[in-house]
Amino acid sequence: MASLTLRHLAGNTWLIPAPAAIGVYVRNGRAVLIDSGNDEEAGRQILKLLNGQGWTLDLIVNTHSNADHIGGNAFLQKKTGCRVAATVPEAAFIANPILEPSFLYGGYPVKALRNKFLMAKPSTVTDIIEATGPILDTGLEAVPLAGHFFGMIGIRTPDGVLFAADSLFPETILAKYPIFYLYDIREHLASLQRLRELEAAIYVPSHGAPSPEILPLIEANEQRVRQTVSFVESCCTDAPASFETVLERVCGEYGIVLDPNQYVLVGNTIRSILAFLSEEGRLAMIFDGGRLLWGTAADQREA
């Protein structure tokens, strides 16, 4: 991986630009990390940067448990004895990384899914935190941003910097990946609305550049989600369709080439969209022999 660098954002708040942004908040020479990169090498470079500044790592606060956000935890905790903090649902995945591919696959994951993209090395969560309010005695504030994952949070520093985790994706990601992973569509849309109302001097999406302006990105993300939801709904309205049929049509529409990782990520997102449409009363579950189909309420009555 490319060498990591340290960038000052405001006051005591720093950024380590990486594939998934890493925040650093420093008080009296003691550092709190916001996420830890995607693997042991990231952890090694982070520690070198901190040591170069004469800072001691006290704590890692994980916004959520996806491997690219917790990959440096194990190395850093082993080397420094630092604490790790996370919300209850994310803590379970951080301590037991096999849960992520198992959850995505819907059973014991095939070997092709037991990879570092979906499974970081386990680390010990020493502090359970709430999804909203002060984070321990750090001066940091947790902001609930669930939707992308179970108990994901954003983190706002006293310097007015909001690390927004994976609640927002930049235009480059939206262009490259027509569907991005979402666990709970309703919660994600609520988080986008919450972001509209949050005040910060600088916003830092995990996979994008820091910016003082976030509204255009919120609008672009919401538009993409609603477009995808509408397309999935259209796959089931002419005639009831199985999950596999919907997946095939989505891949054809958006030019998605499946591999094991993409199959579970795209497939899981489609299932979440189908659940959302069901709760909205726009689609219904129809059992036809040994098949589960998705169709309209009228289709359900006729079945």
Steps between C-alpha positions, in 0.01 A plus 500: 500500500607861449668675793256666736537866592364731768290804408391771741130588476422732791613556859587161648342304215707325235431273205696206365372473141453134409256285302282535810582827675664485843444781746735604780400718793780602738494648849812546711696263280242221533339387174160358422463331163175505308520164318829325424535424130458180307777267622810445713718703266268797546529455875878490476512824301251670732715418801809635325319827428382534859844421638652755264286768665580378850136400556388202708205298372236465772187395316352392166135592444357294217216656304393149398643153457564463126849363446634810323423703813633263768784327316774669705336438838669171584852620416461831682342343807777239520776760464359772725240340727252764385130474575241446227150649514192420292123477520344171615420344160828608342699371800370149438636504143834656604562226756366224272580592137355173367159655566525733200540243221259269686235770518550606138492143370213387722681198641850371556698693236672318217879524500499764224325739744737446790741766376649820641257711298214367714691381810750705698705343777306499829568764763367551851233765546572642844232771504139481382369843403160641413418600144431856608662742742843531666755225434656411836725784620646582159310819417369326187130467419327201342232566239264213403540419130367147471389361165821398330561267791328405826624756753718730291579841644653822382744678731517875551807656658502818714662672200182463295626213285245227429630161392194367319611137457327321209179700518609684185695399192672747268405547137799291390373200698145551378630500142715190550257294708137539388381324817670552834438280801205584726359293786193707591353731237262683733775569755738611226252753365441623856876539545523707182229726638688523831813605312306785341433635848845449653730796527871459437782710361647205310335174392713191435333211313706184550564457130502864391683827549430734794263782410325792670193430285312172512149564366574418131651167606199418717271571205707286263503208745128516569421523129709188431329304777151596387584418138623155600194438718271598211680268259478205740129569542454508122654151476207362699196696384432350156512149644620352830875439497740298709803652669731340243296649216518845659875460554548403135300800379685741730838372381390535140363851551808631680772295330604320819732202461462268795774331700454348848537833681275690260241222509449534875531880512271575208269213588472607863420856394227376267348295783504812718325695224237227464441512876465880483251476212304240693481721810392790280215287366638522147591131466383182667646156565338220300573135569457284192575138577864494598568855381486844660392763248462874531200671343222749560226467760265406214736218400496379860119487509493303176762246615 
